[in-house]
């Protein structure tokens, strides 16, 4: 069987991990790695396997990345040159953690007397003295309420419109003033 190489480039680490997971689950491929690309926060997902499996995994990953507006590029190299494959795919295999053998419980025989249950030792409770400034007269600790955003505060850092549902850090296409939606 000839090995083929699939490369998928997406924007963002979280999307790269999510996409790589979907790709590996969708087809019989091996995840070679997730590497950072130069600039823009792009990540390259590398997979290997037979041509059909890699093509199916790339299609799945590209669809997921496109759905989240993070697809940059995809490439399928069917039967790449050995020298290229040696440069892209690391030669040291990933070490799998060793599974510890399950401990076998020894059967308890009826002839063994069970140990008597001893009562728990009593603990002494110490009083905690708090400063008078932290505790009110009624004994309830006073805390300052957290600053809640007021009604007219903008959450979108692009348009600064209080009616925009976009939060800072979300994709630009969720902004109501994004190009094509205004």
N, C-alpha and C positions, 0 to 999 in steps of 0.2 A: 504494500500500500504506500502510495506516495503521500508525503505530508504537504499540506498547504498552509499558508500563513494568512491570517486575517488581522487587519488593523482598523480600529475604530477610534476616531478622535472626537471627544466631547468636551464641553466647557464645565468645569467644576468637579471636585473630588467626590462629592456625595452622589452626583449623577453618574460618575464613572463607576463607582462601586455598585450602585443599583443596576446599571446597565450590564456590567460584567456578570453580576449574579444572574440576571435574566438570560444572558447569552449562554452561560454554562449550563443552566437548567433546561434550556430549550433544545440543545443538540449535544451530541457526543463529541465535545471539543475539550481541549485542555487550555486552561488559562495560564499563559506564560508570564504575564505581569501587567501592571498598571504603572505607566511612567508619566512623568511630567513633561510636557512639551514646552518649547520656549515661547513665553509671552502669553498673555491673556488668560492665564489660569486653565489652559487646556490640558487634558489628560489623554494619553494614548493607551488603549486597551489592546493587548496582543493575545491572540488565540491561535492554536494549531489543531490540526485534525485532518480528516479527509476532505476533499473539495466540497462535497454536498453539505456536510455537517457545518463546515466553516461558513459557507454561503448562507445557510439557514440561520446560524447564530448571528451573523452580521446583519441580516435582514431584521431579525428580532431586536437586536440592539439599536439599529438605526431608527426603527419605528418608535422605540421607547424614548430615545434621545430626542427625536423630532417632536414627540408629544410634549416633552418638557422644554422645548425651544433651546436645546443644547447641542444639536448635531453639528459638527464641524466638517468631518470628512470620513469616508470609509474606503477601504481598499482590500481586495482579495488577490493574493499571489498564489496561483495554483502551481504547484511544483517549483518552488523557488530554488535558485542555485544554492549549493551546499555552503559556499563561502558566505553568502548573504544570511543563510539560516544560522550559521555559527555566530555571526555578529549580533543577530537579533535575539536568538534563543540562548539563554545561559546553559552552559554545559553541566553545571553542578545541579543535581536533582534536589528538589525541595524535600527536606526531611519531614516525615510524618511523625507526629507524636506517638510514642509507644503506648499501647493500651495496657493498663495494669490488670493483672489477672484478678478476677472477682474472688473475694475472700469467701471461703466455704465455711458456713456456720456449723459448728459442732453440735450434734444433737444432744439435748439435755435428757439425762436419764432420770427416772422417778426415784431412784435410790439415793440420789444426791440431795441432801437437805438444803432448802433454800435459805439464803442469808436473811436474818431478820432486818426489817426496815427500821433504821434509826431515825428518830425525829430530828428535824433540822435544828441547827443551833440558833439561838435567838441573837438577833443583832440589836445594837443600841442605836437609837435614832438621835442624831445630833441636830441641834437647831442651827438654822442658817440665818444670820442677822444681815438684813439688807439695809442699805442706807435710806434715810428718811426721804431723800429727794426722789427716789425711784418708786416708793410705795405711797399711795395716797392714804388718807385717814380711814377709808373704808376697807383697806387691806388689799385693794386690787391694784396691780401694777399698771402704771400709766405708760402708754407708748404713743409716739406721734404717728398719726395716720399717714400712709404712703400717699405721695402726690399722684392723684389720678389725673389723666389728661382731661382738660376741659373740653366742652362741647365743640368749640370751633378750632381745636388743634389739628393741624394737618399731620397725617401719618405717612404720606407719600413725599419722599424727598425730591422727586422730579418735578411735580406740578405744584406742590404746596397747597393743594385744594383739600379742604376738610371733608368734602363729599367723596373723594376718591377712596375706593376700598383697598387700594394697594398699600402694603406695609413696606417699610424700608428693608431692602434685601431681597424682595420678591422680583420676579422677572418684569421687565419693562412693559411687556404686552398686557399686563394686568392694570396698568394705569389708564384711567378713562380719557386722558389727554394724549395717549400714545398715537403715533402717526396712523391714520386710517380710521381712528375711532372718535376723533374730536369733531 
